[in-house]
Amino acid sequence: MFDLEKAVRAWVRELRSNPSLEEASITELEESLRDDVQGLVESGLSEEQAFRQVTAEMGRPEDIGAEFHRASASGRSSGWARRFMPALARDYIRVAVRKFESQKFGSLINLTGLAAVLAVCILISLWVRDELSYDKFLVNRDRLYLLTIEHPNGILDPNVPYALAPALTRDYPEIQLFTRIYDLGALATCSFSYQPENGPKVMAYEDSVNLVDPGFFSMFSFPFVSGDPATALGSPNAVVIRDEAARRYFGDGDPVGRRLTFNNRRDLVVTGVMHIARNAHIRPDFVIPLSDPLSGDWNWRDPSYILLDPSASLPSFREKIEGSLKTYMPQPLPGTFKVGLLPVTKVHLGFGGLTYVNVFSLIAVIILAIACVNYINLATARAGSRSREVGLRKVMGAGRTQLVQQFIGEALVTTALAFVLALGLVVLLLPFLNRLTGKALSLSSGIDPLFAAYLLGLVVLVGVAAGSYPAFFLSARRPVEAFRTVAGFRSKRSAFRVVSVVGQFAISAMLIACTLSVFRQLQFVRNRPLGLVADQVLKVRYNPSLLRHFESFKQDLLQNPRVLNVTRSQAVPFDEDYKTGGVEWDGKDPALMPLVRYSLMDVDLFETFGMEFAAGRGFSAAEAGDRLNYVINEKAAAYMGLNEPVGARLKLWGQEGRIIGVVKDFHHVSLHREILPQVFTINPRFTANAIRFIFIKVVPAGLAPTLRAVRDTAAKYAPDYPFEAAFLDKGAASLYGSEKRLGSIFTAFALLAVIISCLGILGLAAYSVEQRTKEIGVRKVLGSTVPAIVARISRPFWFWILAANLLAWPFAYFAMRKWLRAFAYRTDLDFGLFVMAGLLTGIAAALPVVYQSLKAALADPIKALRYE
Amino acid sequence: MISKNLVAASTKPIILALLYKEESYGYQILQRIRRVTGGKLAWSSAMLYPFLQRLEKEGFVKSKWKISGTGRMRKYYVITERGRKECVAEKERWLSVHDALQSFWAAAESSD
């Protein structure tokens, strides 16, 4: 018997199983069904017949559902898909985390690579920001200029004659103030002592002692911790100390008004304590008023600054002073020396530094771009594994915008994560960078709102740049295609990958080649015989008391069998660079402006440093006439064109004498410096106030007791001065500093470049392997061996690495040739180094390539063939 | 037999016109269409209800539930102001099509 109620309920149950139908619609349909059935029954049909007819007309429940779905879908506005759905945001994060977990290796490498790059960019940014910030804190920075001289050969000289600034100020009302910075510390021994009312005397040698003109503090607005900058330089016995130096003498007490004794003979009164920020290009420890006007001194060794009147016109003033050297100098120099002005804020970077700022900024941009390209490569290489997800999302109604948002969001999250890692890296690496650069950069003090915004912008930029290509690439695919095979992803886009990877490896190869060349040059510098021996030579700080008793001091020391030689000089012979034009000799071309290095020294210097003679002899204490005689080096003999140098006449600063010997050429430790013609003199007229060091050659055995003996002897003759000594070989090592630093920087960048290129090639290899999954499976099934498969897959990569190297070598060659040219003495560029760089990049590339192809080759072929 | 496309196209103006004067519910609408057209327009409830839902989403009609005398739930559809405007607009559209057809047919007949 037919039960209408039961039939209707069964029909409704069936409708409910269709997810497209809402309960309200089902009720409505049920009521309609009942009405229909009732109407037909009234017209004479049986309940069963009526029910069958009506349900047949209505169609199957799934068709009804589809009809409702279509009506509702087409009724929806297009804005619906763009609405933000928090529920989905959670889902996106979940998916991102799952993807990360399922591809731990790739994701981790991607993240580390990105973090490393971001860290380097942050470090470079901190450094660049610091470099650009120099002297920006000075109140008068817009009107403060350094006087410069452009030499006829184009070199810009930061030093001008002492007499120039006063002469210009006298003649040009445009100049409000001037100051010269007479670097006393570099010319003579400077010591300061402070005797507290109770307690021992504090005394130390100082290198950073500047004599300045009265306008100094009106020009350089260094803040005063105590004292008044306006009156600080008012008295000739005033001294202003930098806060750090002040602590050495006075501890935490206020030094103003206290007495500081200079070289134990001149009392100075502290009139101020200044604080100088690290980003000032001059940071003297001691500032003392210049007592000598130096208005007739046309030598140049130190810088001069002028403060322009606010109303002055800079271009016309520049024009006026350009030729002033010729006007003022009593004996004008041949050739055109142009006087110029350099704004104070440009001084720090004005002599070569800007190149480094530009190069490093460029490096930051390049590695950022590479990191983005790598992210894109890795992300699109994995597109296959994500195409199903994308397809499903699209089928479920996700709009393109939503997908784009999802993928860019993922890239942003990755970048943000990498950024956090990068900050950690920066904290770890900052001490290293600070040691390398001698700066005190720090992340915490370095973050101001502007820099924070810059960092945020960096993260967003990288995230969006890295995420947008994969986002549009993935979301553009039609869902049906997405469900089809991954083989559908084979496309011309791989050309982009190949170019990017070849480019990266070219950069790596170039950096590696440069690194190797730098190290080779360093090795060359270290191993090259200098022509003098600095081992077991003790350098002792000279002082006025030792000056008085030098002969006794020397004789006392020579009693000690461990002491071989004792001498004194203005500077360490292989590190001094004092040059002069004040030399004349017989047969000199009157038009020639000579440039000769000079050494102010004492007898026994040649013996102490084991220098050899090509002709003649060295100075001797026994020959009273030697104080007027000169020794020159081989280069000088050639320079002066003297066939018989020994016995020839020579004039140094107007003092005529005879050449008694020609010493063999010797190198300076920094091989940047060319061997120049050099003149040696022991004339006390020149050396008396210039000598700064005593050199003592000792036997290698028992250095400690020897040092003790020297200290005791020094204490005997100079009890009023501190004893400061160091062995030269240690000091010599520090003179390689800039080359070593460059080596370290190159190594770091080369390492980074290799890491991120490996990242790039990893993406490429992963992509290539994914494309060939089926091929690999078929090959295995047909009996191919693992090594054969690895070889087959990795083959194209070797060509790319080779191409990258061929591309890199010319660049590396020219860059290194240019760098090496700065050395007066250098190695040849070795092609072997370039091959070595190629091998290294090859090895670096082999790791990811072999890893990926091994993974594919070792995989079960069934899986490879079943992956669809 | 009227084609499916034409039926689909005419659904909206017919329902809006039907609801113009008074509210109605699904079964009643079907019955009235059947009566007025003499069964020439083949409508099924499976087609009508989704369409009513769509009209509601588009804001041309509103719906409310009422309990009938027999205690049954009925969903009544009421035309909105927007629906009335749409109804007038639809009428104009259909009339212009109608006019066009008329004149073409007149021309066709006169040329015979």
Boltz contact constraints between the chains, C-beta under 6 A:
constraints:
  - contact:
      token1: [A, 27]
      token2: [B, 73]
      max_distance: 6.0
  - contact:
      token1: [A, 28]
      token2: [B, 49]
      max_distance: 6.0
  - contact:
      token1: [A, 28]
      token2: [B, 75]
      max_distance: 6.0
  - contact:
      token1: [A, 31]
      token2: [B, 72]
      max_distance: 6.0
  - contact:
      token1: [A, 31]
      token2: [B, 73]
      max_distance: 6.0
  - contact:
      token1: [A, 31]
      token2: [B, 74]
      max_distance: 6.0
  - contact:
      token1: [A, 32]
      token2: [B, 26]
      max_distance: 6.0
  - contact:
      token1: [A, 32]
      token2: [B, 27]
      max_distance: 6.0
  - contact:
      token1: [A, 32]
      token2: [B, 45]
      max_distance: 6.0
  - contact:
      token1: [A, 35]
      token2: [B, 27]
      max_distance: 6.0
  - contact:
      token1: [A, 57]
      token2: [B, 44]
      max_distance: 6.0
  - contact:
      token1: [A, 58]
      token2: [B, 44]
      max_distance: 6.0
  - contact:
      token1: [A, 58]
      token2: [B, 45]
      max_distance: 6.0
  - contact:
      token1: [A, 58]
      token2: [B, 46]
      max_distance: 6.0
  - contact:
      token1: [A, 59]
      token2: [B, 46]
      max_distance: 6.0
  - contact:
      token1: [A, 64]
      token2: [B, 46]
      max_distance: 6.0
  - contact:
      token1: [A, 67]
      token2: [B, 46]
      max_distance: 6.0
  - contact:
      token1: [A, 67]
      token2: [B, 50]
      max_distance: 6.0
  - contact:
      token1: [A, 68]
      token2: [B, 50]
      max_distance: 6.0
  - contact:
      token1: [A, 71]
      token2: [B, 50]
      max_distance: 6.0
  - contact:
      token1: [A, 71]
      token2: [B, 53]
      max_distance: 6.0
  - contact:
      token1: [A, 71]
      token2: [B, 54]
      max_distance: 6.0
  - contact:
      token1: [A, 75]
      token2: [B, 54]
      max_distance: 6.0
  - contact:
      token1: [A, 75]
      token2: [B, 57]
      max_distance: 6.0
